[in-house]
Amino acid sequence: RAYRGVREEEVAKLVRRVEEERAHGGGVVRLSELLGGFAKDVNGRIMLGVRASGAAGWRAKVDALLEEANALLGAFHVGDYFPWLAWVAAVDGTDAKVSRAFERIDRILEEIVDVAASTGVGGCRCEDEAFVHVLLSLQRESSETGFRLSRDNVKALLEDLFGAGTDSTIIVLEWVMAELLRNKPVMQKLQQEIRRHYTKTSHLLMITEQDLPVMEYLRAVIKETMRLHPPGPLLVPRESMKHARVQDYHAPSGTRVIVNAWAIGRDPAAWEHVGEFWPERFINSKVDFRGQHSQLIPFGAGRRMCPGVGFTTTVVELTLANLVGHFDWAVPPSVVVDMEEAPGVTSRKRVPIYAVATVALHE
């Protein structure tokens, strides 16, 4: 798989950061903050070939702009629900805010592309070649193939990778750890699966991507997390190009449909024990979240499916296996895990996670 080495290196660094922070913090770690930094570092290396934190300070700028973009996308825009009132966005300043945010994001993406174009691949191994360099290579080759990959195409693809890959990775990792902290029997069962596998490998301190296919309960835990906490509760709106009929429903041309993935995942007609965190429902089940089963579509389905699904799934599996394998986790005394979602277009946790980590595996 592309960028496997980058993912495994960054997960190993995350484990070391947890060890260091727990040693200096009496066992308590700022788990949400560590997971957020980790996701951005992985994306930074894949995008630029270096960790985002070392790329001339652009990560802080992009963080702020992504937060602003999420807030704008999650806000109520009357024109989305009543098209004949779309003019309100021009009056209340929404259009101007979106334009200013776009201009700032575009300037940062221009900087990234300019730096990449001036530095080249930089001696990276072929399989770890930065995504921006791959896109620039395709742009240069486009004149020979007749397909035109414009500079705007390059910037849009970079933004998609960073936005979709980073945000969805952070969201799923936060929620899966929150659910495990609240459900100790599930945590213990997952640890047993992972730690049994540690004893069968030659790399005792690191679960690698080649180890993941045999971890059925790990995948079940992640599926159950995405059922209850899809990264985007409301999927990207769809609009019918012509009159369509779906079973007994008629959709005239121009009908806009917003799919509520959050409600589908909690539909008692589709799921048993709908309010429980019960990963066992996915054992020996073919139901997956890659768009083939309509009862579980946290990333959408079809051609407009979230582009970060493959990246997010691999990173989450690898990260969770190593965090749960290396450490025993608990909630700090007198602390209750808050399960409220923050407002916005994505389902970020409202309150960051602080957890007590105890080293369970030693070299």
C-alpha positions as CSV (number, residue, x, y, z in Angstrom):
1,R,0.0,0.0,0.0
2,A,1.2,3.5,-0.8
3,Y,2.8,5.4,2.1
4,R,2.8,2.4,4.4
5,G,6.2,3.3,5.7
6,V,5.1,6.8,6.6
7,R,2.0,5.6,8.4
8,E,4.0,3.0,10.5
9,E,6.7,5.6,11.4
10,E,4.2,8.1,12.5
11,V,2.2,5.6,14.6
12,A,5.5,4.6,16.3
13,K,6.2,8.3,17.1
14,L,2.7,8.6,18.5
15,V,3.2,5.7,20.9
16,R,6.5,7.3,22.0
17,R,4.7,10.6,22.6
18,V,2.1,8.9,24.8
19,E,4.9,7.2,26.8
20,E,6.7,10.6,27.3
21,E,3.5,12.5,28.2
22,R,2.3,9.9,30.7
23,A,5.8,9.9,32.3
24,H,5.6,13.6,32.9
25,G,1.9,14.0,33.6
26,G,1.4,11.3,36.3
27,G,0.0,8.9,33.8
28,V,-2.6,11.3,32.3
29,V,-2.3,12.2,28.6
30,R,-4.1,14.8,26.4
31,L,-5.3,12.1,24.1
32,S,-7.4,14.3,21.7
33,E,-4.5,16.7,21.3
34,L,-2.0,13.9,20.5
35,L,-4.4,12.3,18.0
36,G,-5.0,15.6,16.3
37,G,-1.3,16.3,15.9
38,F,-0.6,12.8,14.7
39,A,-3.3,12.9,12.0
40,K,-1.9,16.2,10.7
41,D,1.7,14.9,10.8
42,V,0.7,11.9,8.7
43,N,-1.1,14.1,6.2
44,G,1.8,16.6,6.1
45,R,4.3,13.9,5.3
46,I,2.2,12.4,2.6
47,M,1.4,15.8,1.1
48,L,4.8,17.4,1.2
49,G,7.2,14.6,2.1
50,V,7.9,16.1,5.5
51,R,6.0,16.4,8.7
52,A,3.6,19.3,8.6
53,S,5.0,20.7,11.8
54,G,8.3,21.3,10.1
55,A,6.9,22.9,6.9
56,A,7.5,26.6,7.6
57,G,4.6,27.0,10.0
58,W,1.9,26.4,7.4
59,R,0.2,23.7,9.6
60,A,-1.1,26.3,12.1
61,K,-2.5,28.4,9.3
62,V,-4.2,25.5,7.7
63,D,-5.6,24.4,11.1
64,A,-7.3,27.7,11.6
65,L,-8.7,27.8,8.1
66,L,-10.1,24.3,8.2
67,E,-11.8,25.2,11.5
68,E,-13.3,28.3,9.8
69,A,-14.4,26.3,6.8
70,N,-16.1,23.6,9.0
71,A,-17.9,26.3,11.0
72,L,-19.1,28.0,7.8
73,L,-20.2,24.7,6.2
74,G,-22.0,23.7,9.4
75,A,-23.9,27.0,9.8
76,F,-27.5,27.3,8.7
77,H,-27.8,28.8,5.2
78,V,-31.4,29.5,4.4
79,G,-30.8,29.2,0.7
80,D,-29.8,25.5,1.1
81,Y,-33.3,24.7,2.3
82,F,-35.3,27.4,0.5
83,P,-33.6,28.1,-2.9
84,W,-35.7,31.1,-3.6
85,L,-34.2,32.8,-0.5
86,A,-30.5,32.3,-1.7
87,W,-30.2,36.1,-1.9
88,V,-30.1,36.2,1.9
89,A,-26.5,35.0,1.9
90,A,-25.4,38.1,0.1
91,V,-27.2,40.3,2.5
92,D,-26.2,38.7,5.8
93,G,-22.5,38.5,4.9
94,T,-22.3,34.7,4.5
95,D,-21.1,34.9,0.8
96,A,-18.4,37.4,1.8
97,K,-17.2,35.2,4.7
98,V,-17.0,32.2,2.4
99,S,-15.1,34.2,-0.3
100,R,-12.5,35.5,2.2
101,A,-12.0,32.0,3.7
102,F,-11.5,30.6,0.1
103,E,-8.9,33.3,-0.7
104,R,-6.9,32.6,2.4
105,I,-7.0,28.8,1.8
106,D,-6.0,29.4,-1.8
107,R,-2.9,31.5,-0.8
108,I,-1.7,28.7,1.5
109,L,-2.2,26.1,-1.2
110,E,-0.3,28.3,-3.7
111,E,2.6,28.4,-1.2
112,I,2.6,24.7,-0.9
113,V,2.6,24.1,-4.7
114,D,5.3,26.7,-5.2
115,V,7.6,25.2,-2.6
116,A,7.1,21.7,-4.0
117,A,7.7,22.9,-7.6
118,S,11.0,24.5,-6.6
119,T,12.3,21.6,-4.5
120,G,11.3,18.6,-6.6
121,V,10.9,15.2,-5.1
122,G,13.9,15.8,-2.7
123,G,15.4,12.3,-2.8
124,C,12.4,10.4,-1.4
125,R,12.0,6.8,-2.1
126,C,9.6,6.2,-5.0
127,E,6.9,4.7,-2.8
128,D,7.1,7.6,-0.4
129,E,7.0,10.3,-3.0
130,A,5.0,13.2,-1.7
131,F,1.5,13.5,-3.1
132,V,2.1,17.1,-4.3
133,H,5.1,15.9,-6.4
134,V,3.0,13.1,-7.9
135,L,0.4,15.7,-9.0
136,L,3.0,18.0,-10.4
137,S,4.5,15.2,-12.3
138,L,1.1,14.4,-13.8
139,Q,0.6,18.0,-14.6
140,R,3.9,18.0,-16.6
141,E,2.9,14.8,-18.4
142,S,-0.6,16.1,-19.2
143,S,0.6,18.0,-22.3
144,E,1.8,14.6,-23.8
145,T,-1.4,12.7,-23.0
146,G,-3.8,15.5,-24.0
147,F,-5.5,15.5,-20.5
148,R,-5.1,18.9,-18.9
149,L,-4.4,18.8,-15.1
150,S,-4.6,22.5,-14.1
151,R,-3.0,24.2,-11.2
152,D,-6.4,24.6,-9.7
153,N,-7.0,20.8,-10.0
154,V,-3.7,20.2,-8.1
155,K,-4.8,22.6,-5.3
156,A,-8.3,21.1,-5.1
157,L,-6.9,17.6,-4.8
158,L,-4.5,18.6,-2.1
159,E,-7.3,20.3,-0.1
160,D,-9.5,17.2,-0.5
161,L,-6.7,15.0,0.9
162,F,-5.9,17.2,3.8
163,G,-9.4,18.1,4.7
164,A,-11.1,14.7,4.2
165,G,-8.2,12.5,5.4
166,T,-7.2,14.6,8.5
167,D,-10.7,15.4,9.8
168,S,-12.2,12.0,9.4
169,T,-9.1,10.3,11.0
170,I,-9.2,12.6,14.0
171,I,-13.0,12.1,14.4
172,V,-13.0,8.3,14.2
173,L,-10.0,7.9,16.5
174,E,-11.5,10.2,19.2
175,W,-14.8,8.5,19.2
176,V,-13.5,5.0,19.2
177,M,-11.2,5.8,22.2
178,A,-14.2,7.5,23.9
179,E,-16.4,4.4,23.4
180,L,-13.6,2.0,24.6
181,L,-13.1,4.1,27.7
182,R,-16.8,3.8,28.5
183,N,-17.0,0.1,27.6
184,K,-14.3,-1.7,29.5
185,P,-15.3,-5.3,28.5
186,V,-15.0,-4.3,24.8
187,M,-11.6,-2.7,25.5
188,Q,-10.4,-5.8,27.2
189,K,-11.7,-8.1,24.5
190,L,-9.9,-6.0,21.9
191,Q,-6.7,-6.0,23.9
192,Q,-6.8,-9.8,24.1
193,E,-7.1,-10.1,20.3
194,I,-4.2,-7.6,19.7
195,R,-1.9,-8.9,22.4
196,R,-2.3,-12.5,21.3
197,H,-1.0,-11.4,18.0
198,Y,2.0,-9.6,19.5
199,T,3.2,-12.9,20.8
200,K,3.1,-14.5,17.3
201,T,5.2,-11.8,15.6
202,S,8.9,-11.0,15.4
203,H,8.2,-7.2,15.8
204,L,7.0,-7.4,19.4
205,L,6.7,-3.7,19.9
206,M,4.9,-2.7,16.7
207,I,1.8,-4.0,15.0
208,T,2.3,-3.3,11.3
209,E,-0.1,-3.2,8.4
210,Q,0.6,-6.7,7.4
211,D,-0.7,-7.9,10.8
212,L,-4.1,-6.2,10.5
213,P,-6.1,-8.6,8.2
214,V,-6.4,-11.2,11.0
215,M,-7.9,-8.8,13.6
216,E,-11.6,-9.2,13.0
217,Y,-12.7,-7.7,16.4
218,L,-10.6,-4.6,15.7
219,R,-12.5,-4.0,12.5
220,A,-15.8,-4.7,14.3
221,V,-15.0,-2.1,16.9
222,I,-14.3,0.5,14.2
223,K,-17.4,-0.3,12.2
224,E,-19.5,0.0,15.4
225,T,-17.9,3.4,16.1
226,M,-18.7,4.6,12.6
227,R,-22.3,3.4,12.9
228,L,-22.8,5.6,16.0
229,H,-20.5,8.4,15.1
230,P,-20.2,8.9,11.3
231,P,-17.5,11.6,10.6
232,G,-20.1,13.6,8.6
233,P,-23.6,13.1,10.0
234,L,-25.2,14.6,7.0
235,L,-23.7,13.5,3.7
236,V,-22.8,15.8,0.8
237,P,-26.1,16.9,-0.7
238,R,-27.3,15.2,-4.0
239,E,-29.4,16.9,-6.7
240,S,-31.4,15.0,-9.3
241,M,-30.5,16.0,-12.8
242,K,-33.8,14.7,-14.2
243,H,-37.0,13.3,-12.8
244,A,-36.4,10.1,-10.9
245,R,-38.4,7.5,-9.0
246,V,-37.0,5.6,-6.1
247,Q,-39.5,2.9,-4.9
248,D,-42.6,5.0,-4.1
249,Y,-40.9,8.3,-4.0
250,H,-40.9,10.8,-6.9
251,A,-38.0,13.3,-7.2
252,P,-38.6,16.0,-9.8
253,S,-35.6,17.4,-11.6
254,G,-33.6,19.8,-9.4
255,T,-34.6,18.0,-6.1
256,R,-31.9,18.3,-3.5
257,V,-31.5,15.3,-1.2
258,I,-29.6,15.3,2.1
259,V,-28.8,11.9,3.5
260,N,-28.8,11.6,7.3
261,A,-26.1,8.9,7.9
262,W,-26.3,9.5,11.7
263,A,-30.0,8.6,11.7
264,I,-29.5,5.6,9.4
265,G,-26.9,4.2,11.8
266,R,-29.4,4.4,14.7
267,D,-32.4,3.1,12.9
268,P,-34.0,0.4,15.0
269,A,-35.5,-1.2,11.9
270,A,-32.0,-1.9,10.6
271,W,-30.1,-2.6,13.9
272,E,-30.6,-4.7,17.0
273,H,-29.7,-3.0,20.4
274,V,-29.5,0.2,18.4
275,G,-28.3,2.4,21.3
276,E,-25.6,0.0,22.6
277,F,-21.9,0.0,21.6
278,W,-21.9,-3.7,20.6
279,P,-19.2,-4.6,18.0
280,E,-20.2,-8.2,18.1
281,R,-23.0,-7.4,15.6
282,F,-20.3,-7.2,12.9
283,I,-18.6,-10.5,13.7
284,N,-19.3,-12.9,10.8
285,S,-21.2,-10.1,9.0
286,K,-20.5,-8.9,5.5
287,V,-21.8,-5.4,6.3
288,D,-19.1,-2.8,5.5
289,F,-18.9,1.0,5.3
290,R,-17.5,1.3,1.8
291,G,-20.8,2.2,0.2
292,Q,-22.1,-1.3,-0.6
293,H,-24.6,-1.6,2.3
294,S,-27.1,1.2,2.7
295,Q,-27.6,0.7,6.4
296,L,-23.9,1.7,7.1
297,I,-22.8,4.6,4.9
298,P,-20.7,6.9,7.2
299,F,-18.6,8.0,4.2
300,G,-21.4,8.1,1.7
301,A,-21.7,5.9,-1.4
302,G,-21.1,6.1,-5.2
303,R,-19.0,8.5,-7.1
304,R,-19.3,11.2,-4.5
305,M,-18.2,9.0,-1.6
306,C,-15.7,10.6,0.8
307,P,-12.2,10.5,-0.8
308,G,-10.6,9.9,2.6
309,V,-12.3,6.5,3.3
310,G,-9.3,4.3,2.4
311,F,-6.7,6.4,4.0
312,T,-8.8,6.9,7.2
313,T,-9.6,3.2,7.6
314,T,-5.9,2.1,7.3
315,V,-4.6,4.8,9.6
316,V,-7.4,4.1,12.2
317,E,-6.8,0.4,12.3
318,L,-3.0,0.7,12.6
319,T,-3.2,3.4,15.3
320,L,-5.9,1.8,17.4
321,A,-4.1,-1.6,17.3
322,N,-0.9,0.0,18.6
323,L,-2.5,2.3,21.2
324,V,-4.7,-0.4,22.7
325,G,-1.9,-3.0,22.4
326,H,0.8,-0.9,24.1
327,F,-1.3,0.6,26.9
328,D,-4.0,0.0,29.4
329,W,-6.4,2.9,29.3
330,A,-8.7,4.3,32.0
331,V,-10.7,7.5,32.7
332,P,-9.0,9.8,35.3
333,P,-10.6,9.7,38.8
334,S,-13.9,11.7,39.1
335,V,-14.1,12.2,35.3
336,V,-16.9,11.1,33.1
337,V,-16.4,10.7,29.4
338,D,-18.4,13.5,27.6
339,M,-20.2,12.1,24.5
340,E,-21.6,15.3,23.2
341,E,-20.8,16.4,19.6
342,A,-19.5,19.9,18.8
343,P,-21.6,22.0,16.4
344,G,-20.5,21.9,12.8
345,V,-20.7,19.9,9.6
346,T,-18.5,17.1,11.1
347,S,-19.1,15.2,14.3
348,R,-16.1,16.3,16.3
349,K,-16.2,15.6,20.1
350,R,-17.3,18.7,22.1
351,V,-14.9,18.0,25.0
352,P,-11.3,16.7,24.4
353,I,-10.4,13.3,25.9
354,Y,-7.9,13.1,28.8
355,A,-7.1,9.5,29.7
356,V,-4.7,7.6,32.0
357,A,-2.3,5.4,30.1
358,T,-0.4,2.5,31.7
359,V,2.4,0.8,29.7
360,A,1.3,-2.8,29.2
361,L,4.1,-4.0,26.8
362,H,7.8,-3.6,27.5
363,E,10.8,-4.2,25.3
